[in-house]
């Protein structure tokens, strides 16, 4: 049976998180990170995954509500977690637009050593001038240049990691390319995995191609079965041109899970969670992100605006822009008209992340179907509670998956590469 891979995303500043729930705790206290990581390791998950925010986002000139609790730096948190976990992989999202290869390669190699071979790097890019203002060189990269820089960044980091041989011998390195020209000697010996695992998150054609050429794992939002199969087939088919095999890249969509003792109870629980996630205020904020206009005068229980979005709006800063706001608005209006939905109801129905909802047995069976029919190689779970949102899944679903033979009962290796079934990179000294 094809084995499932599981990872845990720390819930923080995304729209999935429910801060109004009394069980919610701090997003920056180490105890929160430790709780979720220990739970994931108890469930024999492959890795623990942290997002990154390089600037507090703004909405209509004010700090975005979900950012007021702060955005801790990922690698610092993971180095601390390495001391309180033994097998769990530790993945940090780090931007390839606003960092430099030598510094980041050194930090990742250090984490890999401290954790005994459990480090991973989720490579992201940015074309956001608002975020770029936080950095010395300022500005930003044009969208077309983001992935060329990221590809060269990853290649350069791998050159640095390969400048130490497996037997502990170092040699000088030199790299000269379009974006980087660096030379010298790397300070960290070859790490336990050879190279930290590289994760990529992105759905554009450039992102898919970059993942096929350079990534070990791709984090995707394609959560429905049919969309997952199409995405899976497309990305896996791109690997051959780079001399890679299908198993060299694991495809793991980000999903949520809502459980109940019965499927009906789980559906009721999911409806309540969605109402908590999309409060009346959050519904208007979500609408403004699409429309690019101040809509604070609109009633969230009333109809959608009859004005069109402003595609050139600067109302929202630091968040991923809606690619085609006019098309999204038309889709939302059609949905609202067809079902008689208010603003809040439309946002609830339109922005729900694909979830697995049901009893533990039903959820386990559906997860297994996705993996066995090549819609995914596994899943990155995004809980709605910090930090206890993974507890029920580990206690109630993981045992069912283990009984079905779809997921490991024990770790069989010590490194993240071993958990993912990835070979150690061939040394290119």
N, C-alpha and C positions, 0 to 999 in steps of 0.2 A: 504494500500500500504506500502511495506517495505520502511522505511525511510533511506535516504542516509546520511552518515557522511562525512564531508569535513574538511580538515586541510591544512594549508599553510606552506610550507617549505621556509625558507629564502634563496634566491639564493646568493651564495657566491663563493666558490672555486671549485665548480663542473664544469664539462665540458659543462653543459647546459647554464651557464651564458655567456652573450654576453657583454663584457666590451667595445667593440669598438662602440657600439651604443651611440649616444650623449645623450640619455635619462638616461644612466647609471650613478649611483651616488656611494658614498662611501659605503664600506662594514663594516666600523667600526664606522662611525658617528651614534650617537643615533637616529638622525632624520630618518635614513634609516630603522632602526628596528621599530621605532614608526609608520612610514608611512604604512609599510606592515601589522603590527599588527592591526592598526586601520581599515585598509581596510578589513582585515579578519573578524574583529568583526562586521563591518558594514554589511558584508555578512552573519552574523550569523554562522560563521565557528565554529567547535568544538574546535580546538586548533591551536596554532602557534608553529612551530617546528624548533629547531636550531640543526645544526650538530656540531661536535667537531673535532678539530685537535690538537693533543698533541705535534706535532713537524712539522716544516716546511719541506715539502717533497722535495726530491732532484731528479734531472734528470741529469745523466752524470756528477755528481759532482757540479751541480749548483742548486740553489733554484728553484723549480718548478714555472713557470710563474704565475699560478693562486694563489700562496701563498704569493706573495710579498706584498700584501695589509694587511697581518696579519690574525690571527685567534683569535678573542676575546673569553673570557671564557663565556660559555653559561649561567650558573646560575646567574652570575652578571648582564648580559643583561636582563634576565627574571625578576629579582627582580625589575629592573627599569621599565620594561614594566607593571608590576603589578600595578604601580601607575597611568598609563595612559590608562588602559583598565578596564572594569567592569565584563565581562562575559567570555571572550576568555580564553581557556585553554592555559597553558604555558609549553611547553615540551622541556627539555634539554637532549641532548645526553651526557652521562657521562660514561667513561670507567670503567668497573668492574675489569679490570686487574691491573690498576695502581692507584686505590683509595682504601680507607679503609671504612668498613661499618659504624662505629660510626660517622665519619666526614661527610660522604655523606648523611646518614640518617638525620642528624641534619640540613644540608643545605637544603635538600628537604622539610623537615617538616617546616622549617622556611618560604620557598617560599609558601608552602600551606597555612600557616597562613596569610602571608602578602597579598596573592591574594584572600583570602576567599574561598579556596578549589579548586584551578585551576591548581595545579602543576602536572607535569608528568615527568617521567624519562625514557628515551630511553636507554636501557641497551645494551652496545656494549662490545666486547672483542677484545684482540689483541694478536697475536703471533709474533709480530714484534720486533726483538732485536734492530733495529734502533731507534724506538720510545722509547724503554726501557732505552736507554742510558740517557734520560732526567730525570730519576728518581733515587732516592737514592739507592734503592735496586738493580737497574739496571737489566740487563738480560731481560728475557721474559718467558712466559709460553709455554710449548709445546702445540701444537694444541689440543691434546686430553684432556688437563687439563683446557682449557679456560672456557668451559661451566660448568665443575664441580665447579670451583671457582665462576663463575657468579651465578649459582643456589644457592650456599651456601651464596653468598653475598646478594642476594635478600631475601632469607629466614632470614638471620641475621638482615637485615634492618627492616623487618616486625616484628621480635621479639622486636626490639628497639621501633618501633612505638606502639606496643601493650603493652609496659611496663607502659604506662599511660592508665588508664581506661577512658571510655567516660565521667564519672562524675568528672574527673580531679584529680584522685588519682594516684600517682606514686609508683612504686615498683622497687627494684633492678632487674637487668637482669644479666644473665650469659649464655654465648654461648661457647661451646667447639666443634670444628669440625676439618676437615682435613686442612682447609685453615685459619680459624680464631679461636682465643681463646680470647674472650673479656668479661669483666664483669664490673659492676659499676651501675651508674644511668644515665638515659637519661635526657637531660636538657629541652626538648621541649614537652609540653603537646600534647595529641592526636589532630591531625589536623582536619580541617573541613570535609575532605573526609574520615577520618579514616586512610587511606594510600594514598599517591600520586598514580596516575595511572602509571602502568608499561607498557612500550612499548618495543618491541624487534624487531630488524632488522637482518635478516639472513635467508639463504635459505638451508643450509646444513641440513642433517637429524638430527644432534645434535641441530641445531638452531630451527628446527620445533618442536622437542620434548621439548626443553626448553620453547618455547612459549606456547605450549599446557599445560605445567605444571605450569607456573608462570606468564605469561603475560596477560595484559588486551587488548592490541592492538598489531598487528604484521604489520610492515612496509615491504612490499615486492616489488620486481621489476617485478612480473608477471603481465604485463600490457595487454597482448592480451587476448581476450575473452576465447579461449579454454584453454590456459595455466592457466589463472586465475581460471577457473572452476576446473581444476585438482588439483591445489594447495589448493584451498578453501576446496574441499572435503577431501583431505588428512589431512590437519591440523585440521579441525573441527572433523574428525573421531578420532583423538588422545585424545580429551578432556575427553571422558567418563572414561578412565582408571584413571584419576585424580579426578573423582567425579564432573566434571564440565559439564555445559550445552553449547550447540552451541553458544548461545548469550553471553556467558561469555568472549568470545574473538572476537574482531572486526578485520577483515582483510582489510587493506587499502594499495593498491599499490601506489607507487609514479608515477605520470604521469605529462605530459605537455599538455597544451591546446593552440592551435593556432586558432584564430577566423578571419572571414572575413564576409562581408555582404552576400556573397554567398559561397557555398562549393568550387567553382572553385577559387575564390579569396583567400580563406583560404589556399588552396593547394599552391598557388603561394607565399603567405606569409611564409608558412612553409619551402618551398624550399630556400627562401632568408635567413631565420633564420639559417637553417642548414649550409649554406655557411659561415655565420658569425661565427657560433660555430666552424666550422672546417676550419680554415684558412690554407693556404699552410704550414705554420710553424707547426700548431697544428696537421695537418695530419701526418707529419713526426714524431712528438713526440708520437702520438698515435701508429704509426707503431713500433717505438722503444720500447714502453711499451710491445708489444707482442713479438717482435723479441729479445729483450734484447741486442741489438747491436747498435752501433753508425751508424746511417743511414743518417747522415746529408749531405752526398754527393749525395743522391738520389733525383731525380726531382719529386716533388709531383704530377706533371702532367704526369709522366712516369709510367712504369709498376712496379709491386711489385718485391721485391728482389727475386733472384733465390737461395739465401742461406737460410739455415734453422735457426730457432730461437735457442738461447742458453738458455735452461731451467734453468741453474744454474747462470744466470747472476745477477750481483748486480748493473746494470746500473741505475735502478729506486729504490729509497729508500723511505719508508714511505707511499707508495700507495699499495692498494690491488693487490696482484700478480695475473696474469692470471693463472688459475688453470692448463690448459694444452695448453701451447703456440704452440706446434706442431699441435694440432688439430685445434686451432683457425687459425693458418697460412694456413693450408690446406683448411679450409672453405673459408677464404678470397680469396685464389688463385682460387678456383673453381668459386666463385662469379665473380671475376674479369675477368676470362676467358670467362665465359658464357655471360657476358654483355659488355665485352670490356671496363672495367673500369680502370681508372688510380688509383694511390695510394690515392689521395684525394677523388675521387669519391667512391672508395671502403670503405674508412673510414666513409664517410658521410652515406653511405647506411648501413654499418655494426654496427655502434655505435649509431644510432638514438634511443633515448628512445621512447618507445611506446607513441604516442601522440593521442589526440583527436583533429581532424582537421575538421573544417567546420563552418557553420553559427551557431549562438547561438542556434537555434532550433534543428539543427542536432546534435550538441555536447550534448545538454541536453538529447535528446532521446537516444544517445549512452551510456551516463553515466547511465541513468536509466536502460538500458538493462543489463549492467554489474551487477547492484545491484539486479534487479528483478530476474535474472537467476543464482544467487549465484556464480558469478565470483569475487565478492567483497562486502564488507559492506559499502564501501565508498572509498575516494581517498585523497592522500596527493599531493597537487598541487605544482609542482616545476617550478616556472616562469623562463623565460630566462632574465628578466631585474630586476635590483636592483635599487630602491625599488618598482617601479610602475607596475611590471609585473602582478600583480593580479587585477589591476583596471578594465580592460575590462571584465574579467570573472565575477566579482562581479556585475558590472553594467549591463551586457548583458545576462549572462547565469543563474545566481542565480534567477532572477525574473521568468525566464521560468520554472526552476525546481520547484519554489514555486507555480506557476500557475498549474503545473501538479500534485501537491500534493506529490512530491517526496522529498521535503526538507522543513525544518521549515521556517516559516515566522517570528517567534519571539522565543527567548530563553524561555523555560518553567521552567528552574531551574537555580541555581546559581553556581553549581560546575561542574567540567569537567566530573565527573562520571554521573551526571544527563544528560549532553549533550549526552554522549555515551550510555545511558541506562544501566549503570552498577550499581549493588547494592553496598552499602557501605560494606566493609569487616566486617565479624563477628569478634568481639573482642575476642582474644584468651589469655586473661589475666591469 
